[in-house]
């Protein structure tokens, strides 16, 4: 077997020079040429996963947490197709991902040759850049061409989103390349530079003329969350920020906006003249309905595919400038903050008295994690419980796969985020997942030995099925609901964890959850709950929030609304 390949070596070297630090591969003979080049490069860390879907989401998690492109490579055939879910999530969440699919020569396509299919633009419009590079004997001009293409791919990925490189590589069993590697002068690491260094000038945003009464909404994939926080504070507006947006912080942040916006009287009293929406909100349905009813909706997005699902945007700007106001209204912000305080006091009373519940775990976990920590929240109920209960914090990083909001790849994404978080020298990494998310990505627990095992604690809410479906309104019982929505699995979570070498404990109280999280990872903490009881408790929380909002409105001085 000859794993020497000039193109693969150039790919590894150029991407490393462009700032890539991590690459993920799965076993495959044809991709062995690429894997060997990545493995031997001194500036790259290589992570190996047994299946491509987990590999894709591991790379996605690292890229999401670090903000830098991560390479994920695979062999040909169905291996490449297994990367599609991670590519779609990266596309919709604008996560920088460099997908390198290895392929057989075009002469083998459509011939019935083994492990051969059409991989050209395999991911369609989900990748903003595609190039196919052929491993031919490369002279200096060919190598310059390869490096130029790689620079373009890295630049597009860095701007936000996945790209695909399809490498036509020789069969390692028939490879006739010189085993010593590429035959061109190789300068030292200190002397090497990328072929093209891409700098993008930032256009200074213009001031935005806004009224006294407005709201800033920040969702997933916000390009400048800190700018949104500053804008809200300068304008004297409430800030409605999803926890994974990076903007739930500061004195203007409102936690209980979902409950407030579900209250008809508050909704009428707090109707803004303008809403500024940054990123892609989508966790809370009441917030989405609020955006759809805005009289003036300004969407802030540097790309061409801005988020406007209700088709109500009246203006789109690439970046937020400073607000320009002819007048201010301090009562406007006070209306929101007073109502939010009342809602949170009511929620805290109910949560403190309710024992070990799913929203209680979310509230106490986000409050107890030390500064510099990272929390990955699984889609479905965990991210929604965090969204409803997490207090504003600037020193906690919250991540979630909300591009397409699937539960697939959650474990691998959390592991990848933990790797990137640790590489920055930051604090603890914790994931809050549901049982179906864990079972959907069991292979994500198989981390192997290299380069290291993750310092990650998985807190798994085990309600034996799909808890979010129990939250849906059901005027009448649905025949078969438990079979095809509840999906009880009966799996012993501890057995799943131990099979992959993860220590597992079951927490019987919130205090036990927090104590287990303080121990180093990798480890898994199981919290057993009941789906029907959780649904009833959420209804009780909503009722308490509605009552507290009504009481807060009754205390509001006349003329404030």
C-alpha positions as CSV (number, residue, x, y, z in Angstrom):
1,X,0.0,0.0,0.0
2,X,1.4,3.4,-1.1
3,X,-0.1,6.4,0.7
4,X,2.1,9.0,-0.9
5,X,0.2,11.5,-2.9
6,X,1.3,15.0,-4.0
7,X,-2.2,16.5,-4.2
8,X,-3.2,15.2,-0.7
9,X,0.0,16.7,0.7
10,X,-0.7,20.0,-0.9
11,X,-4.2,20.0,0.4
12,X,-3.1,19.4,4.0
13,X,-0.2,21.9,3.8
14,X,-2.1,24.8,2.2
15,X,-5.1,24.5,4.5
16,X,-2.8,24.4,7.5
17,X,-1.1,27.5,6.3
18,X,-4.5,29.2,5.9
19,X,-5.3,28.7,9.6
20,X,-7.0,25.3,9.7
21,X,-5.9,23.4,12.9
22,X,-8.2,20.4,13.0
23,X,-9.3,17.7,10.5
24,X,-11.7,14.8,10.9
25,X,-11.7,11.6,8.9
26,X,-13.3,8.1,8.9
27,X,-11.6,4.9,7.9
28,X,-11.5,4.2,4.2
29,X,-9.0,2.8,1.8
30,X,-9.4,5.5,-0.9
31,X,-9.3,8.3,1.6
32,X,-6.2,6.9,3.1
33,X,-4.0,9.1,1.0
34,X,-5.7,12.2,2.4
35,X,-5.7,10.8,5.9
36,X,-2.0,10.1,5.8
37,X,-1.2,13.6,4.6
38,X,-3.4,15.2,7.4
39,X,-1.9,12.9,10.0
40,X,1.7,13.7,9.2
41,X,1.3,17.5,8.9
42,X,2.9,19.1,12.0
43,X,0.3,21.9,12.2
44,X,-2.8,19.8,12.1
45,X,-4.7,17.7,14.7
46,X,-6.3,14.6,13.2
47,X,-9.5,13.2,14.7
48,X,-10.8,9.8,13.5
49,X,-14.4,8.6,13.9
50,X,-15.8,5.3,12.9
51,X,-18.7,6.6,10.8
52,X,-19.0,9.7,8.5
53,X,-22.2,11.1,10.0
54,X,-20.5,11.4,13.4
55,X,-17.4,12.7,11.8
56,X,-19.3,15.5,10.0
57,X,-21.0,16.6,13.2
58,X,-17.8,16.4,15.1
59,X,-16.2,18.8,12.6
60,X,-19.3,21.0,12.7
61,X,-19.1,21.2,16.5
62,X,-15.4,22.2,16.4
63,X,-16.1,24.8,13.7
64,X,-19.1,26.2,15.5
65,X,-17.2,26.6,18.8
66,X,-14.0,28.0,17.3
67,X,-15.4,30.1,14.5
68,X,-12.6,28.7,12.2
69,X,-13.0,26.2,9.3
70,X,-12.5,22.6,10.1
71,X,-11.8,19.9,7.5
72,X,-13.8,16.7,7.3
73,X,-12.7,14.1,4.8
74,X,-14.1,10.8,3.7
75,X,-13.8,8.0,1.1
76,X,-16.1,7.6,-1.9
77,X,-19.6,6.3,-2.2
78,X,-22.1,6.3,0.6
79,X,-19.4,7.7,3.0
80,X,-19.7,11.1,1.3
81,X,-23.5,10.9,1.4
82,X,-23.4,10.4,5.2
83,X,-21.9,13.9,5.5
84,X,-25.0,15.5,4.1
85,X,-26.9,16.1,7.4
86,X,-23.9,18.0,8.9
87,X,-23.4,20.0,5.6
88,X,-27.1,21.0,5.7
89,X,-26.8,22.2,9.3
90,X,-23.6,24.1,8.5
91,X,-25.2,25.7,5.5
92,X,-28.3,27.0,7.4
93,X,-26.3,27.9,10.5
94,X,-23.4,29.4,8.5
95,X,-20.7,27.3,10.1
96,X,-17.3,27.1,8.3
97,X,-16.8,23.6,7.1
98,X,-14.4,22.3,4.4
99,X,-15.7,19.0,3.1
100,X,-13.1,16.9,1.3
101,X,-14.6,14.0,-0.5
102,X,-12.2,11.6,-2.1
103,X,-13.2,10.0,-5.4
104,X,-12.2,7.5,-8.1
105,X,-11.3,8.8,-11.6
106,X,-14.2,9.9,-13.8
107,X,-13.6,7.0,-16.1
108,X,-15.1,4.7,-13.5
109,X,-18.4,6.6,-13.2
110,X,-21.6,5.1,-14.6
111,X,-19.8,1.8,-15.2
112,X,-20.9,-0.2,-12.2
113,X,-17.5,0.1,-10.6
114,X,-17.4,-0.6,-6.9
115,X,-17.9,2.3,-4.4
116,X,-18.2,4.8,-7.3
117,X,-21.0,7.4,-7.8
118,X,-21.3,10.9,-9.0
119,X,-19.9,13.1,-6.3
120,X,-19.8,16.3,-8.3
121,X,-21.6,19.0,-6.4
122,X,-23.0,16.2,-4.2
123,X,-24.5,18.6,-1.7
124,X,-26.2,20.9,-4.2
125,X,-26.8,24.4,-3.1
126,X,-25.8,23.7,0.5
127,X,-22.2,24.3,-0.5
128,X,-21.3,27.7,-1.8
129,X,-18.1,26.6,-3.4
130,X,-17.1,23.4,-5.3
131,X,-14.0,22.3,-7.0
132,X,-12.7,19.0,-8.3
133,X,-8.9,18.5,-8.2
134,X,-7.1,15.7,-10.0
135,X,-4.0,14.0,-8.6
136,X,-1.8,14.3,-11.6
137,X,2.0,14.7,-11.4
138,X,2.2,18.3,-10.4
139,X,4.8,20.8,-11.7
140,X,5.2,24.2,-10.1
141,X,2.3,25.6,-12.1
142,X,-0.1,22.8,-11.2
143,X,0.8,23.2,-7.5
144,X,0.1,26.9,-7.7
145,X,-3.3,26.2,-9.2
146,X,-4.1,23.7,-6.4
147,X,-3.1,26.1,-3.8
148,X,-5.1,29.0,-5.4
149,X,-8.3,26.8,-5.4
150,X,-7.7,25.8,-1.8
151,X,-7.4,29.5,-0.8
152,X,-10.7,30.3,-2.4
153,X,-12.4,27.3,-0.7
154,X,-11.1,28.4,2.7
155,X,-12.1,32.0,2.1
156,X,-15.7,31.0,1.2
157,X,-15.9,28.7,4.2
158,X,-14.5,31.4,6.5
159,X,-17.2,33.8,5.3
160,X,-19.7,31.3,6.7
161,X,-20.8,28.0,5.4
162,X,-19.7,24.6,4.0
163,X,-17.6,24.1,0.8
164,X,-16.8,20.9,-1.1
165,X,-13.5,19.7,-2.6
166,X,-13.7,16.5,-4.6
167,X,-10.3,14.9,-4.9
168,X,-9.6,12.4,-7.7
169,X,-7.1,10.2,-6.1
170,X,-5.3,7.0,-7.2
171,X,-6.0,3.6,-5.6
172,X,-3.5,3.2,-2.8
173,X,-3.1,-0.4,-3.8
174,X,-2.1,0.6,-7.4
175,X,-0.5,4.0,-6.6
176,X,2.7,4.5,-8.5
177,X,3.7,7.8,-6.9
178,X,7.2,8.1,-5.5
179,X,6.9,7.0,-1.8
180,X,9.1,9.9,-0.6
181,X,6.2,12.3,-1.3
182,X,6.0,15.5,-3.4
183,X,8.9,16.3,-5.6
184,X,9.3,20.1,-5.3
185,X,11.4,22.3,-3.0
186,X,9.7,22.4,0.5
187,X,10.7,25.4,2.6
188,X,10.8,25.1,6.4
189,X,7.6,25.7,8.4
190,X,8.8,29.1,9.4
191,X,9.2,30.1,5.8
192,X,6.0,28.7,4.4
193,X,3.1,31.1,3.6
194,X,-0.3,30.4,2.1
195,X,-0.6,30.9,-1.7
196,X,-3.3,33.6,-1.3
197,X,-4.1,35.5,1.9
198,X,-7.6,36.9,1.7
199,X,-8.5,40.0,3.7
200,X,-12.0,41.4,3.6
201,X,-12.5,45.1,4.4
202,X,-15.5,45.8,6.7
203,X,-17.7,48.5,5.5
204,X,-18.5,51.0,8.3
205,X,-22.2,50.7,9.0
206,X,-24.4,53.8,8.7
207,X,-26.4,55.0,11.7
208,X,-29.9,53.6,11.8
209,X,-32.8,56.0,12.4
210,X,-35.2,54.4,14.9
211,X,-38.1,55.5,17.0
212,X,-38.3,55.5,20.8
213,X,-40.2,52.3,21.1
214,X,-38.5,49.3,19.5
215,X,-37.2,45.8,20.2
216,X,-34.0,44.0,19.3
217,X,-34.4,40.3,18.6
218,X,-31.3,38.1,18.3
219,X,-31.3,34.5,17.1
220,X,-29.0,31.8,15.9
221,X,-26.0,32.6,13.6
222,X,-26.0,36.3,14.5
223,X,-23.0,37.8,12.7
224,X,-22.4,40.4,15.5
225,X,-24.2,39.6,18.8
226,X,-22.2,42.1,20.7
227,X,-23.2,44.8,18.3
228,X,-26.8,43.9,18.9
229,X,-26.4,44.1,22.7
230,X,-24.8,47.6,22.3
231,X,-27.5,48.8,19.9
232,X,-30.3,47.8,22.3
233,X,-28.6,49.6,25.2
234,X,-27.9,52.7,23.2
235,X,-31.5,52.8,21.9
236,X,-33.0,52.0,25.3
237,X,-34.8,49.0,23.9
238,X,-35.5,45.6,25.4
239,X,-33.3,42.8,24.1
240,X,-34.9,39.5,23.3
241,X,-32.0,37.1,22.6
242,X,-32.0,33.4,22.3
243,X,-29.4,31.8,24.6
244,X,-27.3,30.3,21.7
245,X,-27.2,33.7,19.9
246,X,-24.4,35.0,22.2
247,X,-26.4,38.1,23.0
248,X,-28.3,37.2,26.1
249,X,-26.4,39.5,28.3
250,X,-26.5,43.1,29.7
251,X,-29.2,45.1,31.6
252,X,-31.6,45.2,28.7
253,X,-31.9,41.4,28.2
254,X,-35.3,39.9,28.8
255,X,-35.5,36.2,29.7
256,X,-39.2,35.5,29.8
257,X,-40.2,37.1,26.5
258,X,-41.9,33.9,25.3
259,X,-44.3,34.0,28.2
260,X,-44.8,37.8,27.9
261,X,-45.5,37.6,24.1
262,X,-48.1,34.9,24.8
263,X,-50.1,37.3,27.0
264,X,-52.6,39.2,24.8
265,X,-52.8,42.2,27.1
266,X,-49.0,42.6,27.4
267,X,-48.6,42.0,23.6
268,X,-51.0,44.9,23.0
269,X,-49.4,47.2,25.5
270,X,-45.9,46.4,24.3
271,X,-46.3,46.7,20.6
272,X,-43.2,48.3,19.2
273,X,-42.9,50.7,16.3
274,X,-39.8,48.9,15.0
275,X,-38.3,45.5,15.5
276,X,-34.6,44.9,14.6
277,X,-34.0,41.2,14.0
278,X,-30.4,39.9,14.0
279,X,-29.5,36.3,13.0
280,X,-32.2,33.6,12.7
281,X,-34.6,33.3,15.6
282,X,-36.6,30.1,15.7
283,X,-36.7,28.5,19.2
284,X,-39.8,30.2,20.5
285,X,-43.1,30.2,18.5
286,X,-44.4,33.3,20.3
287,X,-41.3,35.2,19.2
288,X,-41.7,34.1,15.6
289,X,-45.3,35.3,15.6
290,X,-44.2,38.6,17.1
291,X,-41.8,39.1,14.3
292,X,-44.5,38.4,11.8
293,X,-46.7,41.1,13.2
294,X,-44.1,43.8,13.3
295,X,-45.1,47.1,11.6
296,X,-41.5,47.8,10.7
297,X,-39.0,44.9,10.6
298,X,-35.4,45.6,10.0
299,X,-33.4,42.4,9.3
300,X,-29.6,42.6,10.0
301,X,-27.7,40.1,7.8
302,X,-24.5,40.4,5.8
303,X,-25.6,37.6,3.4
304,X,-28.0,37.3,0.6
305,X,-30.2,34.7,2.3
306,X,-31.5,36.7,5.3
307,X,-34.0,35.2,7.7
308,X,-37.6,36.5,7.1
309,X,-39.9,33.4,7.3
310,X,-43.0,35.6,7.6
311,X,-42.1,37.7,4.6
312,X,-42.6,40.9,6.7
313,X,-39.2,42.5,6.5
314,X,-39.3,46.2,5.4
315,X,-35.5,46.7,5.3
316,X,-32.4,44.6,5.3
317,X,-29.0,46.0,6.4
318,X,-25.7,44.1,6.4
319,X,-24.5,45.5,9.8
320,X,-25.9,47.5,12.7
321,X,-24.7,51.1,13.1
322,X,-25.4,53.3,16.0
323,X,-29.1,54.1,16.6
324,X,-30.3,57.6,15.8
325,X,-33.3,58.7,17.8
326,X,-35.2,62.0,17.9
327,X,-36.6,61.1,21.3
328,X,-36.3,58.4,24.0
329,X,-38.9,56.8,26.2
330,X,-37.5,55.3,29.5
331,X,-40.9,54.0,30.4
332,X,-40.8,51.7,27.4
333,X,-37.9,49.6,28.6
334,X,-39.2,49.7,32.2
335,X,-42.5,48.1,31.0
336,X,-40.6,45.1,29.6
337,X,-38.1,44.7,32.5
338,X,-40.8,45.0,35.2
339,X,-43.0,42.4,33.5
340,X,-40.0,40.1,33.0
341,X,-39.0,40.4,36.6
342,X,-42.5,39.4,37.7
343,X,-42.5,36.4,35.3
344,X,-39.1,35.2,36.5
345,X,-40.1,35.5,40.2
346,X,-43.2,33.4,39.5
347,X,-41.2,30.8,37.5
348,X,-38.6,30.6,40.3
349,X,-41.2,29.9,42.9
350,X,-42.7,27.1,40.8
351,X,-39.3,25.6,39.9
352,X,-38.0,25.7,43.5
353,X,-41.1,23.9,44.7
354,X,-41.3,21.4,41.8
355,X,-38.4,19.2,42.6
356,X,-36.3,17.5,39.9
357,X,-37.9,18.8,36.7
358,X,-36.5,19.3,33.2
359,X,-36.7,23.1,33.2
360,X,-35.3,23.2,36.8
361,X,-32.2,21.3,35.5
362,X,-31.8,23.8,32.7
363,X,-32.2,26.9,35.0
364,X,-29.9,25.6,37.7
365,X,-27.3,24.3,35.3
366,X,-27.0,27.5,33.3
367,X,-26.7,29.4,36.6
368,X,-24.2,27.1,38.2
369,X,-21.6,26.6,35.5
370,X,-18.5,28.6,36.3
371,X,-17.4,31.6,34.1
372,X,-15.8,30.6,30.9
373,X,-17.8,27.4,30.5
374,X,-19.5,26.1,27.4
375,X,-23.0,24.6,27.3
376,X,-24.2,22.7,24.2
377,X,-28.0,22.4,24.3
378,X,-29.7,19.7,22.3
379,X,-32.5,20.5,19.9
380,X,-36.1,19.7,20.9
381,X,-36.8,20.3,24.7
382,X,-33.3,21.1,26.1
383,X,-32.7,24.2,24.1
384,X,-36.3,25.4,24.8
385,X,-35.9,24.8,28.5
386,X,-32.7,26.8,28.4
387,X,-34.4,29.5,26.4
388,X,-37.2,29.9,28.9
389,X,-35.1,29.9,32.1
390,X,-31.5,31.0,31.5
391,X,-30.6,34.4,33.1
392,X,-28.5,36.8,31.1
393,X,-24.8,35.9,31.3
394,X,-21.9,37.2,29.3
395,X,-19.4,34.6,30.6
396,X,-21.2,31.4,29.4
397,X,-21.1,30.2,25.8
398,X,-24.2,28.4,24.7
399,X,-24.3,26.5,21.4
400,X,-27.0,24.5,19.7
401,X,-27.6,23.0,16.3
402,X,-30.4,25.4,15.2
403,X,-29.6,25.7,11.5
404,X,-32.2,23.0,10.8
405,X,-32.9,22.1,14.4
406,X,-32.4,18.3,14.0
407,X,-31.5,16.0,16.9
408,X,-29.0,14.1,14.7
409,X,-25.3,14.5,15.5
410,X,-25.9,16.1,18.9
411,X,-23.3,14.0,20.8
412,X,-20.7,14.4,18.1
413,X,-21.3,18.2,17.8
414,X,-21.0,18.5,21.6
415,X,-17.8,16.5,21.6
416,X,-16.4,18.7,18.8
417,X,-17.4,21.9,20.6
418,X,-15.7,20.6,23.8
419,X,-12.4,20.0,21.8
420,X,-12.4,23.5,20.4
421,X,-13.3,25.0,23.8
422,X,-10.4,23.2,25.4
423,X,-8.0,24.2,22.6
424,X,-8.8,27.8,23.5
425,X,-7.8,27.2,27.1
426,X,-11.3,27.9,28.3
427,X,-13.3,26.3,31.1
428,X,-15.7,23.3,31.4
429,X,-17.8,21.9,28.6
430,X,-21.3,20.4,29.3
431,X,-24.1,19.2,27.1
432,X,-27.7,19.0,27.9
433,X,-29.4,16.5,25.7
434,X,-32.6,14.4,25.5
435,X,-32.5,10.6,25.4
436,X,-33.5,10.4,21.8
437,X,-30.7,12.7,20.8
438,X,-28.2,10.5,22.6
439,X,-29.5,7.3,21.1
440,X,-29.7,8.9,17.6
441,X,-25.9,9.6,17.8
442,X,-24.6,6.8,20.0
443,X,-21.6,6.5,17.7
444,X,-20.6,10.0,18.8
445,X,-19.6,8.4,22.2
446,X,-16.9,6.4,20.4
447,X,-14.1,8.9,20.6
448,X,-11.1,6.6,20.2
449,X,-7.7,7.4,21.7
450,X,-6.4,10.2,19.5
451,X,-5.7,13.0,19.9
452,X,-7.4,12.9,23.4
453,X,-10.7,12.1,25.0
454,X,-13.0,15.1,25.5
455,X,-13.4,16.9,28.8
456,X,-17.2,16.9,28.4
457,X,-20.1,16.0,30.7
458,X,-23.3,14.9,28.9
459,X,-26.4,15.6,31.0
460,X,-29.1,13.4,29.5
461,X,-32.8,13.9,30.2
462,X,-34.3,10.4,29.9
463,X,-38.1,10.5,29.7
464,X,-38.1,7.3,27.6
465,X,-39.1,8.9,24.3
466,X,-40.0,12.1,22.4
467,X,-40.9,14.6,25.2
468,X,-41.6,17.5,22.9
469,X,-44.6,15.9,21.3
470,X,-46.3,15.7,24.6
471,X,-46.2,19.5,24.6
472,X,-48.3,19.9,21.5
473,X,-51.9,20.9,22.1
474,X,-54.2,17.8,21.9
475,X,-57.9,18.8,22.0
476,X,-58.7,15.1,21.7
477,X,-56.6,12.0,22.4
478,X,-54.6,10.9,19.3
479,X,-55.0,7.2,18.5
480,X,-51.5,5.7,18.4
481,X,-49.8,8.8,19.8
482,X,-47.5,6.8,22.2
483,X,-46.4,4.5,19.4
484,X,-45.3,6.9,16.7
485,X,-44.8,10.2,18.7
486,X,-43.9,9.0,22.2
487,X,-41.6,6.3,20.8
488,X,-40.7,4.7,24.1
489,X,-37.4,2.9,23.7
490,X,-36.7,1.2,27.0
491,X,-33.0,1.5,26.6
492,X,-30.8,1.5,29.6
493,X,-28.7,4.7,29.2
494,X,-26.0,3.5,31.5
495,X,-25.4,0.5,29.4
496,X,-25.0,2.7,26.3
497,X,-22.5,4.9,28.1
498,X,-20.4,2.1,29.5
499,X,-20.2,0.3,26.2
500,X,-18.3,3.3,24.9
501,X,-16.2,3.7,28.0
502,X,-18.1,6.7,29.5
503,X,-18.6,6.6,33.3
504,X,-22.3,7.1,34.0
505,X,-24.2,8.2,37.1
506,X,-27.9,8.7,37.7
507,X,-28.8,11.9,39.5
508,X,-31.9,11.9,41.8
509,X,-31.8,15.6,42.6
510,X,-30.6,18.9,41.1
511,X,-27.9,19.0,43.7
512,X,-26.6,15.6,42.4
513,X,-26.7,16.9,38.8
514,X,-24.5,19.9,39.7
515,X,-22.1,17.8,41.8
516,X,-21.6,15.4,38.9
517,X,-21.0,18.2,36.5
518,X,-18.1,19.5,38.6
519,X,-16.2,16.3,38.0
520,X,-13.9,16.1,34.9
521,X,-15.1,14.4,31.8
522,X,-15.8,12.4,29.8
523,X,-18.8,11.3,31.7
524,X,-22.6,11.0,31.4
525,X,-25.2,12.0,33.9
526,X,-28.7,10.6,33.5
527,X,-31.7,12.4,34.8
528,X,-34.9,10.3,34.7
529,X,-38.2,12.3,34.2
530,X,-41.8,11.5,33.1
531,X,-43.1,13.0,29.8
532,X,-46.7,13.5,31.0
533,X,-45.6,15.0,34.3
534,X,-43.2,17.3,32.4
535,X,-46.0,18.5,30.1
536,X,-48.3,19.2,33.0
537,X,-45.5,21.1,34.8
538,X,-44.9,23.3,31.8
539,X,-48.6,24.1,31.6
540,X,-48.4,25.1,35.3
541,X,-45.4,27.3,34.6
542,X,-47.2,29.0,31.7
543,X,-50.2,29.7,33.9
544,X,-48.0,31.1,36.6
545,X,-46.3,33.4,34.1
546,X,-49.6,34.6,32.7
547,X,-50.9,35.5,36.1
548,X,-47.7,37.3,37.1
549,X,-47.8,39.3,33.8
550,X,-51.4,40.3,34.5
551,X,-50.4,41.5,37.9
552,X,-47.4,43.4,36.6
553,X,-49.6,45.2,34.0
554,X,-52.1,46.1,36.7
555,X,-49.2,47.8,38.6
556,X,-48.1,49.7,35.5
557,X,-48.9,53.5,35.8
558,X,-51.5,54.8,33.4
559,X,-50.0,56.2,30.2
560,X,-46.9,54.0,30.3
561,X,-48.2,51.5,27.8
